[in-house]
Amino acid sequence: MNNNPWFAVVNPASANGQTRRIWPKIYKSLLDQGINLEFAYTTGPGDATTLTRQALQNYAQILSVGGDGTLNEVVNGFFADQKLINPEASLAVLSHGTGGDFQRTLNQKRGLPSLLEVLQREKIIPIDCGLVQYEDASGQLYTRYFLNAADVGLGGVAVSRINQRSKFLGGKLSFLLGGILTILTYENKNMKCVIDGKVVVNGPTNSIWIGNGRFVGGGMMIAPHAELDDGLFNIIVLGDLPIFKVLRHLPKIYQGHHLEVPGVTVYRGKEISIISNPSAYLELDGEHLGFTPVHFSLIPQGIRLWT
């Protein structure tokens, strides 16, 4: 195992606060394994991005400790002025949040033993990264990087609802119940989606998912054929599906069998623009960030990841 120094960005509030309790034991175990590691706790939204940018001035190996939202912030810390701060820097993930969806794409278990296996393998691969431009509630334009997945439509509303409540039931059940409650009141939007210059959607639509990774919502395999390093997004369009049809086929998402449902279409591409009337919610790696119009771009081999 290499002895290059690590810096861990730790979200103590992740997993409903369990990370605050368990991290000191994990930290001691890592030190006992001979891993050269320093860390800092986040204290609020955006902290993980700031801490990562600061750490990259002195460290080339970053460990994200928390959930998918923490990982998203850490990834954004790798970039400044729309370019990598250190192209040689690498990222490892200790998943300890509610959803753990990115870890599912990696086919890695959560917890310390899995992380130690990854560090011992010393296998680092470049994976694709997504960039999204979107508007907040006031119409101000923002940009954000991501590794896993985004949704425009139903998923954004569901995530907004779920994150306003405790996730003490755990990832899968919290997302499932929140999703069902959202489906019961959700109304499809008129959306227009352009992929690599071609209009593929222009009419009433439930949701459009942008998958770099495969899983969302605590284990829903929304993009079963997505690959992290193939240079393409998988775009899954849930068309003008009525409430009863979405509810009936909801269980199929956990196995990736929803792609067989009439009204569900899959595309692949690098540049995606979506507008809607009325505006639709944007969800990114388990967080509601803003609204349409949105534009997604794929950055090939944007992050070096320990796998």
C-alpha positions, 0 to 999 in steps of 0.5 A: 500500500502506498504511503502517499498522504491522504486527506479525508473530507468527512461529513459527520451529519451523514447517515443521520448523524451516525458518521460523527459517532463512528468516524473516530474508530474508522480513523484510528483503524486507518492509521493502524493500517499505516495509512498516512491520513489527515481529515476535516469535518464539514459543518454545512452545505458547500463545506466539502467543496471548499475543504477539497479545494484547499486540500488539493493545494497540499494533497493528491489523494482525497477520501470522501467520507459520507453519502452521495451528496458529500461525494458530489461536493467533493467532486466539485472541489476537484475543479476551479474555473472549469478545470481540474485543480490537479489533473494527477489527483485521485479520489477514493470513497468511503460510503457512509450515507443514506443512499450509497448509490454510487458505490452500487455502480462500483459494485463495492460494499459500504464500510471500512473493509471494502475501502481497505480492499480498494486501497490495497489494490491501488487500482486507479482508473479515469472515469467520466464526469458530468457537468450541468448548468441550471437555474435556481428559484430566482433564475440565477445560472449555476454549474455543477459537476457530478459522477452518478446521475441526475433527474429532471422531473418526478425524481427532483420533486421526490428528492426535495420532499425526502430531504425535508424529512428524516431518513431514519428508515434508511435509504431504500425505504425513505426513497421508496415512500417519498417516491410513492407520495410524490407520484400520487400528486405529480403532474407530467410536464411539457418537455423538450429534450435535445441530445447531441443536436437532435430533438428526441422529446417534445411533449408531455413527459414524466421524467428524464434521467441522465445516468453516468452511474446506474443507481439512484434512490437507495438502489433503483437501477435507473440506468442498468447499461450505464458505464462510468468510463464509456464516454457517454451518458445513458438518458432514460425518458419516462414519457407521458405515463399516468400515475397508475402505470408509474406505480404499477411498474415502480418495483421493476426499477430496482432490477432495471426491468423498467426499460421494457415498459412501453413509454420508457425510452433509452438514448445515449449521448454527450450533450443534453438540453432540457426545457419544460413548461412549467419548469421542472425540478432538477435532482443531482446525486440525491439533492434538489438543486434547481430547475429547468432549463438545464444543459448537461455535458460529459467530460470524458475521463474527468476524475481519477478514481480508486476502484 
